[in-house]
Amino acid sequence: MAIMYLIVITTVACLLLLSYKLGRTTSSLKYTISLIAGIVSLSVVIISYFYGGLTGMGIGVVNFAIFIGAIISIIIISVSEIIKIKKAP
């Protein structure tokens, strides 16, 4: 279970850093990177159900943790943008 927390935290940190670095040049990339990571991980979760067995279940669980990390990073980016807009005069 601790590994899953580590995967989620690492995913959130990586996606936030990537969105910060790339979002400085183009603001639409802030959300795009996290959305792409979420869609890819969700599609791999769906594919893992068809793969079957313990291997498919393991792949599905790891990618579900990545999906949760992508959703958390989207929420953090959205909240920070709302706070930034409210602070601006």
Backbone bond lengths (Angstrom), bond angles and torsions (degrees), N, CA, C in turn:
res aa  C-N    CA-C-N  psi(-1)  N-CA   C-N-CA  omega(-1)  CA-C   N-CA-C  phi
1 M - - - 1.445 - - 1.529 111.27 -
2 A 1.329 115.78 -33.82 1.461 119.50 179.59 1.523 110.69 -65.80
3 I 1.322 116.73 -31.80 1.462 120.07 178.41 1.527 110.17 -65.84
4 M 1.319 116.96 -36.66 1.460 119.81 179.42 1.531 110.91 -65.70
5 Y 1.336 116.43 -40.90 1.461 119.64 175.89 1.517 110.81 -62.14
6 L 1.311 116.00 -40.39 1.458 120.59 178.88 1.526 111.34 -64.01
7 I 1.322 116.86 -40.24 1.471 120.67 177.87 1.524 110.41 -64.24
8 V 1.324 117.48 -43.70 1.467 120.96 179.94 1.522 110.63 -63.99
9 I 1.318 117.65 -46.53 1.468 121.13 -178.94 1.524 111.13 -64.38
10 T 1.330 117.37 -41.98 1.459 121.01 178.42 1.521 111.16 -64.72
11 T 1.326 116.89 -40.81 1.464 120.56 178.90 1.524 110.87 -63.54
12 V 1.328 116.35 -45.36 1.461 119.83 179.35 1.521 110.69 -61.84
13 A 1.316 117.33 -45.38 1.458 120.53 -178.58 1.530 111.54 -63.83
14 C 1.320 116.56 -44.60 1.472 119.68 179.68 1.521 112.01 -64.64
15 L 1.326 116.94 -43.52 1.461 119.20 -179.30 1.523 112.20 -68.71
16 L 1.329 117.19 -35.52 1.461 119.36 176.81 1.529 111.26 -67.15
17 L 1.326 117.23 -41.95 1.462 119.91 177.53 1.523 111.63 -64.17
18 L 1.322 116.53 -43.58 1.463 120.25 178.89 1.526 111.40 -63.87
19 S 1.311 116.68 -43.86 1.459 119.27 -178.75 1.522 111.20 -68.33
20 Y 1.333 117.33 -32.41 1.460 119.99 177.29 1.520 111.07 -68.66
21 K 1.335 116.13 -45.70 1.471 119.69 -178.33 1.530 111.75 -66.85
22 L 1.324 117.07 -45.39 1.461 120.05 -177.83 1.530 112.16 -82.17
23 G 1.310 117.24 -23.49 1.456 120.58 -179.85 1.508 113.48 -74.46
24 R 1.328 116.74 -17.04 1.464 119.30 178.12 1.518 111.09 -69.62
25 T 1.333 117.17 -30.11 1.464 119.57 179.71 1.532 110.90 -87.89
26 T 1.306 117.23 -45.13 1.465 122.14 179.85 1.520 108.13 -132.14
27 S 1.325 116.88 122.18 1.458 119.76 -174.05 1.526 113.25 -71.10
28 S 1.331 117.81 -23.44 1.458 119.16 -179.12 1.527 112.25 -73.75
29 L 1.335 118.36 -19.01 1.461 121.58 179.13 1.522 112.28 -72.44
30 K 1.331 117.81 -16.72 1.461 120.46 179.86 1.519 111.07 -58.89
31 Y 1.303 115.82 -44.28 1.457 120.65 -176.86 1.527 111.97 -88.97
32 T 1.301 117.38 -28.98 1.459 121.75 -173.84 1.525 112.66 -64.45
33 I 1.309 117.74 -41.85 1.461 121.39 -177.54 1.523 110.75 -63.31
34 S 1.325 116.89 -45.82 1.464 120.43 179.54 1.520 111.46 -67.30
35 L 1.329 116.90 -38.03 1.458 119.28 178.56 1.523 111.83 -65.70
36 I 1.320 116.91 -40.90 1.464 119.93 178.81 1.532 110.08 -64.50
37 A 1.333 117.06 -43.15 1.469 119.65 178.38 1.523 111.07 -62.43
38 G 1.327 117.31 -39.56 1.460 120.91 178.42 1.517 112.85 -66.63
39 I 1.313 116.85 -41.78 1.466 120.65 -179.37 1.528 110.75 -68.37
40 V 1.326 116.79 -41.94 1.471 119.64 179.19 1.524 110.72 -64.91
41 S 1.319 117.38 -44.37 1.463 119.21 -178.95 1.520 111.68 -67.68
42 L 1.331 117.76 -36.47 1.463 120.24 177.29 1.522 111.42 -67.62
43 S 1.324 116.92 -37.26 1.461 119.02 177.66 1.526 111.31 -68.02
44 V 1.332 117.52 -35.48 1.464 119.86 176.83 1.529 110.62 -68.89
45 V 1.324 117.53 -34.11 1.468 120.60 175.29 1.524 109.92 -62.01
46 I 1.321 116.96 -44.26 1.458 120.73 179.60 1.525 110.93 -65.39
47 I 1.325 117.22 -41.52 1.464 120.80 178.91 1.529 110.95 -65.87
48 S 1.329 117.47 -33.86 1.464 120.14 -178.59 1.520 112.32 -66.33
49 Y 1.319 118.00 -25.57 1.464 120.04 176.16 1.527 110.99 -67.32
50 F 1.320 116.99 -32.46 1.461 120.26 177.96 1.522 111.97 -79.03
51 Y 1.331 117.22 -23.54 1.460 121.36 -179.92 1.524 110.20 -70.59
52 G 1.326 116.61 -43.39 1.455 121.56 175.50 1.509 114.36 78.57
53 G 1.317 114.53 173.21 1.455 121.39 178.25 1.518 112.83 73.83
54 L 1.317 114.92 -176.32 1.457 120.00 -179.93 1.515 112.15 -70.11
55 T 1.316 116.85 -31.35 1.461 119.77 178.38 1.522 110.71 -65.13
56 G 1.305 116.47 -45.35 1.459 120.30 178.41 1.519 111.94 -63.65
57 M 1.330 116.15 -37.89 1.455 119.85 178.98 1.526 110.82 -67.98
58 G 1.325 117.63 -39.35 1.461 121.05 178.03 1.517 112.42 -65.17
59 I 1.327 115.68 -42.78 1.463 119.98 177.23 1.527 110.41 -63.12
60 G 1.319 116.41 -40.83 1.457 120.63 179.32 1.511 112.94 -63.91
61 V 1.328 117.17 -41.21 1.465 120.76 -179.23 1.523 110.89 -68.21
62 V 1.316 117.76 -42.73 1.466 120.26 179.10 1.528 110.65 -64.08
63 N 1.317 116.98 -43.21 1.460 119.33 179.89 1.520 112.25 -71.95
64 F 1.317 117.59 -27.17 1.465 119.15 173.61 1.525 110.36 -66.98
65 A 1.332 117.21 -37.53 1.466 120.69 175.75 1.526 110.44 -64.40
66 I 1.323 117.27 -39.05 1.466 120.52 176.42 1.522 110.57 -65.53
67 F 1.325 117.26 -38.42 1.469 121.44 177.00 1.530 110.58 -62.55
68 I 1.316 117.52 -44.05 1.463 121.14 177.74 1.532 110.08 -61.71
69 G 1.318 117.22 -41.59 1.463 120.67 177.19 1.520 112.69 -62.56
70 A 1.330 116.84 -37.97 1.466 120.75 178.13 1.521 110.99 -67.05
71 I 1.320 116.86 -40.17 1.470 120.27 178.71 1.529 110.50 -66.49
72 I 1.325 117.02 -41.71 1.468 119.95 178.43 1.523 110.54 -63.64
73 S 1.324 118.23 -39.49 1.465 119.85 178.98 1.521 111.65 -67.73
74 I 1.329 118.11 -36.01 1.464 120.06 175.87 1.522 110.42 -63.61
75 I 1.320 116.93 -40.97 1.468 120.80 178.83 1.523 110.57 -64.67
76 I 1.321 117.75 -43.60 1.462 121.01 179.71 1.525 111.15 -64.37
77 I 1.327 117.63 -42.33 1.465 121.00 178.75 1.523 110.59 -63.90
78 S 1.321 117.54 -42.60 1.460 121.10 -179.59 1.524 111.61 -64.93
79 V 1.320 117.06 -43.60 1.467 120.71 179.80 1.522 110.35 -65.57
80 S 1.327 117.69 -40.80 1.464 119.44 179.44 1.531 111.71 -66.25
81 E 1.326 117.22 -35.33 1.461 119.89 176.51 1.526 111.16 -67.61
82 I 1.323 117.57 -39.34 1.467 121.09 178.58 1.521 109.93 -64.74
83 I 1.331 116.63 -43.25 1.475 119.94 178.59 1.523 110.46 -64.71
84 K 1.331 117.22 -40.03 1.466 120.59 179.66 1.532 111.33 -64.25
85 I 1.339 117.02 -39.28 1.457 120.99 -179.89 1.528 110.34 -69.73
86 K 1.323 117.84 -39.05 1.481 120.29 179.86 1.511 112.07 -69.40
87 K 1.343 118.62 -29.91 1.471 121.09 179.67 1.525 111.74 -77.55
88 A 1.329 117.45 -27.24 1.462 120.56 -179.16 1.526 109.68 -69.58
89 P 1.348 116.75 138.04 1.475 119.04 -178.25 1.505 113.21 -72.29
